[in-house]
Amino acid sequence: MKNIGNILWGVVLIIIGLIIGLNALGVANINIFFKGWWTLFIIIPAFIGLFKEESKTWNIIWLVIGIVLLLCSQGILQFSMIGKLIIPFVLVMIGLSLIFRDIFQKKIKDNIKKINDQTTNNEQYCATFGGIKNSFKGEEFKGANIDSIFGGVELDLSESIIKQDQVINANAIFGGIDIKAPNAVNIKIKSTPIFGGVSNKFKNEYNESLPTIYVNAFCMFGGVDIK
């Protein structure tokens, strides 16, 4: 569902509103400021992010961290455990995501490899300690290789012509990449996030008759934003 994030946030706000209203009317006496209530600011966004974002690794990590902090605040676990286990846990989660991502995304990976092998005239963009902006207004787009290292790249494809499946190989290392996609395409993502990630705000439903843009992203302390 496209608007699942908005729906979940709406449900959360409705529940909070009902609790406050019932408390005010004396119908209920629910204490929303229980021990560790502040951990909900970690748990709820991370939980909703599982439904909204393509890359779920960091949402899972933050969700577990939030739950552990809540259990510590309730006295079920000890805070001293967090310092000892947090780094091993994060490393294990990143390792598992790297191992299993290719398994679960094998079809996308194979399609990306096939297109990359057949393409020899990709556009090349490299932003290092600077920024690059480019648009394909009325031009045919035939794929791109983008490297953003301590810099930023904006690629506007909103008015471009895309006749067949294309790949955008995007590497964001301490940098950011913004991609504006045209309406008449599908978007599929294969990402490797290491303290970074891909944010996909492109809303179109999948349509087999349309060409697909594959975003092959590597994000290290950086991000790729698709809209």
Order of alpha helices (4+ residues) and beta strands (2+ residues): alpha-alpha-alpha-alpha-alpha-beta-beta-beta-beta-beta-beta-beta-beta-beta-beta
